[in-house]
Amino acid sequence: MSDAQRTPDLATEAPFTRADVELLERRCLHQGFFRLEALQLRHRLFEGGWSGAMTREVHRRHDAVGVLLYDVARDAVVLVEQFRAGALEDPASPWKLEVVAGLVEEGESPAEVARREAVEEAGARVGELIELYAYYPSPGACDERVTLFCGLVDSEGLGGVHGLDEEHEDIRVHVLPFARAWELLQAGRLDNAMCLIALQWLAVERASLRATR
């Protein structure tokens, strides 16, 4: 049986690696704040051999960080609300409720970004920072990788409007009891991946967090 046909242990290995892709050409289609590239490539097939040459467009972004701010003592979460251009045609509203988030700049670690963005977007100082997951939101077309955290905070006094003027940020802060945030999730108001994943994690781990802190 060839290596390509062997069934791997999915918990510890992938069937193929970067070495199993041949990049034939890379072209820049657009360079702005983000970059759009056209890649011509071929790759190995599960049943052996190689695919034909194909073209795939890839949206190249900075890696990102999200951090769900949670107040253990008050059993409250801190969410931010802001306009999102990608949701311009949303039938309800292009203003979205989200966790605090930002892009990783050169020389920064994801944890540093989480703490920085918590201050910039919500005026919150994070104490303990718990890493949850790292994932690709849309690997079929985008190279962005997201690292998601839960940051423990004291939510007393948080609220108001925050953000950096030079980045045209207009961010409203909401402090919500967990039960209310969960109602919003069930109602479809929290309709972005970071928020859904982080709150699902908190629903499982919340009792443990409250019992040990």
C-alpha positions as CSV (number, residue, x, y, z in Angstrom):
1,M,0.0,0.0,0.0
2,S,1.4,3.4,-0.9
3,D,1.8,6.2,1.6
4,A,-1.0,8.1,-0.2
5,Q,-3.4,5.1,0.3
6,R,-2.5,4.5,4.0
7,T,-5.2,5.7,6.4
8,P,-3.4,8.1,8.9
9,D,-4.2,8.6,12.5
10,L,-6.1,11.8,12.1
11,A,-5.3,12.8,15.7
12,T,-1.6,13.0,15.1
13,E,-0.9,13.3,11.4
14,A,-2.2,14.5,8.0
15,P,-2.1,12.4,4.9
16,F,-0.1,15.0,3.0
17,T,2.2,18.0,3.8
18,R,3.3,21.1,2.0
19,A,5.8,19.0,0.1
20,D,2.9,17.3,-1.7
21,V,1.9,20.5,-3.4
22,E,3.8,21.9,-6.5
23,L,3.4,25.7,-6.8
24,L,3.7,26.5,-10.5
25,E,3.0,30.2,-10.4
26,R,2.1,33.0,-8.0
27,R,0.5,36.3,-9.3
28,C,-0.6,39.3,-7.3
29,L,-4.1,40.4,-8.4
30,H,-4.5,43.2,-5.9
31,Q,-2.4,44.8,-3.1
32,G,-4.1,47.0,-0.6
33,F,-4.5,46.6,3.2
34,F,-5.0,42.9,2.2
35,R,-3.5,41.0,-0.8
36,L,-5.2,38.9,-3.4
37,E,-3.1,36.3,-5.2
38,A,-3.8,33.8,-8.0
39,L,-1.9,30.5,-7.5
40,Q,-1.4,28.0,-10.2
41,L,-0.6,24.6,-8.6
42,R,-1.1,20.9,-8.5
43,H,-1.2,18.4,-5.6
44,R,-1.0,14.7,-4.8
45,L,-4.3,12.7,-4.8
46,F,-5.6,10.4,-2.2
47,E,-5.6,7.4,-4.6
48,G,-2.2,8.2,-6.0
49,G,-0.7,10.4,-8.7
50,W,-1.1,14.1,-9.2
51,S,-4.0,16.4,-9.9
52,G,-4.0,18.5,-13.1
53,A,-2.8,22.1,-12.9
54,M,-5.4,24.4,-11.4
55,T,-5.8,28.1,-10.4
56,R,-6.9,29.1,-7.0
57,E,-7.4,32.7,-5.7
58,V,-6.2,33.2,-2.2
59,H,-7.0,36.2,0.1
60,R,-3.8,36.8,2.1
61,R,-4.4,38.4,5.5
62,H,-2.7,39.0,8.7
63,D,-3.3,36.4,11.4
64,A,-6.0,37.4,13.9
65,V,-6.8,37.1,17.6
66,G,-10.1,37.1,19.3
67,V,-10.6,37.3,23.1
68,L,-13.9,36.8,24.9
69,L,-13.8,38.9,28.0
70,Y,-15.4,37.2,31.0
71,D,-16.1,38.5,34.5
72,V,-16.2,35.4,36.7
73,A,-17.5,37.2,39.8
74,R,-20.4,38.8,38.0
75,D,-20.9,35.9,35.5
76,A,-20.9,38.5,32.7
77,V,-19.3,38.7,29.3
78,V,-18.1,41.9,27.5
79,L,-19.0,42.2,23.8
80,V,-18.3,44.9,21.4
81,E,-20.5,46.3,18.6
82,Q,-19.3,47.9,15.4
83,F,-20.0,48.4,11.7
84,R,-18.6,45.6,9.5
85,A,-18.2,46.3,5.7
86,G,-18.4,42.5,5.0
87,A,-21.9,42.5,6.4
88,L,-23.1,45.5,4.4
89,E,-25.9,43.6,2.8
90,D,-26.9,41.7,5.9
91,P,-30.7,41.7,6.1
92,A,-30.8,42.7,9.7
93,S,-27.8,45.1,10.2
94,P,-24.2,45.5,9.2
95,W,-23.4,46.4,12.9
96,K,-22.3,43.2,14.6
97,L,-21.9,42.1,18.2
98,E,-18.5,40.4,18.6
99,V,-15.7,39.5,20.9
100,V,-12.8,41.8,21.1
101,A,-10.4,41.1,18.2
102,G,-7.5,42.4,16.2
103,L,-4.7,41.6,13.8
104,V,-1.3,40.3,14.7
105,E,1.4,42.8,13.8
106,E,5.0,41.9,13.1
107,G,6.8,41.1,16.3
108,E,3.7,40.5,18.4
109,S,2.5,37.3,20.0
110,P,-1.2,36.4,19.9
111,A,-1.4,36.9,23.7
112,E,0.1,40.4,23.4
113,V,-2.5,41.2,20.8
114,A,-5.3,39.9,23.0
115,R,-4.3,42.2,25.9
116,R,-3.7,45.2,23.6
117,E,-7.0,44.9,21.8
118,A,-8.9,44.5,25.1
119,V,-7.6,47.9,26.2
120,E,-8.1,49.6,22.8
121,E,-11.6,48.2,22.1
122,A,-13.1,47.8,25.5
123,G,-11.0,49.7,28.0
124,A,-10.5,46.4,29.8
125,R,-7.3,45.1,31.5
126,V,-7.1,41.3,31.2
127,G,-5.9,39.3,34.1
128,E,-5.6,35.5,33.4
129,L,-5.6,34.7,29.7
130,I,-6.7,31.3,28.6
131,E,-5.9,30.1,25.1
132,L,-8.9,28.2,23.5
133,Y,-8.2,27.2,19.9
134,A,-6.3,28.2,16.8
135,Y,-8.2,27.7,13.5
136,Y,-8.6,28.7,9.8
137,P,-12.0,30.5,9.4
138,S,-12.0,29.9,5.6
139,P,-9.1,27.8,4.3
140,G,-10.6,27.3,0.9
141,A,-9.9,30.9,0.0
142,C,-8.0,32.7,2.8
143,D,-4.7,32.1,4.6
144,E,-5.8,33.9,7.9
145,R,-5.3,31.8,11.1
146,V,-7.2,32.9,14.2
147,T,-6.1,32.3,17.8
148,L,-9.0,32.5,20.2
149,F,-8.7,33.3,24.0
150,C,-10.9,33.9,27.0
151,G,-9.6,36.8,29.1
152,L,-10.7,37.1,32.7
153,V,-11.6,40.7,33.6
154,D,-13.3,42.9,36.2
155,S,-16.2,44.4,34.2
156,E,-17.2,47.0,36.7
157,G,-17.3,50.4,35.0
158,L,-16.8,49.1,31.5
159,G,-19.0,50.5,28.7
160,G,-19.1,53.5,26.4
161,V,-17.6,54.0,23.0
162,H,-13.9,53.1,22.3
163,G,-11.5,52.5,19.4
164,L,-8.7,54.2,17.6
165,D,-9.5,57.3,15.5
166,E,-6.7,56.6,13.0
167,E,-8.4,53.2,12.3
168,H,-11.9,54.8,12.0
169,E,-13.0,52.6,14.9
170,D,-16.4,53.4,16.5
171,I,-16.9,50.6,19.0
172,R,-19.6,50.4,21.6
173,V,-19.1,48.1,24.6
174,H,-21.8,45.9,26.1
175,V,-21.5,44.1,29.5
176,L,-24.1,41.3,29.5
177,P,-25.0,38.6,32.0
178,F,-23.9,35.3,30.5
179,A,-27.6,34.2,30.3
180,R,-28.5,37.2,28.2
181,A,-25.5,36.6,25.8
182,W,-26.6,33.0,25.4
183,E,-30.1,34.1,24.6
184,L,-28.7,36.4,21.9
185,L,-26.6,33.5,20.5
186,Q,-29.7,31.2,20.4
187,A,-31.7,34.0,18.6
188,G,-29.0,34.3,15.9
189,R,-27.7,37.8,16.9
190,L,-24.2,36.5,17.6
191,D,-23.6,35.4,14.0
192,N,-19.8,35.4,13.6
193,A,-17.4,32.5,14.2
194,M,-15.3,34.0,17.0
195,C,-18.3,34.8,19.1
196,L,-20.0,31.4,18.4
197,I,-16.9,29.4,19.2
198,A,-15.9,31.3,22.3
199,L,-19.4,31.3,23.9
200,Q,-19.9,27.6,23.2
201,W,-16.6,27.0,25.0
202,L,-17.7,29.2,27.9
203,A,-21.0,27.4,28.2
204,V,-19.0,24.2,28.8
205,E,-16.3,25.6,31.0
206,R,-18.2,28.3,32.9
207,A,-19.1,26.3,36.0
208,S,-15.5,25.2,36.4
209,L,-14.1,28.7,36.0
210,R,-16.5,30.0,38.7
211,A,-15.7,27.1,41.0
212,T,-12.0,27.6,40.9
213,R,-11.5,31.4,40.9
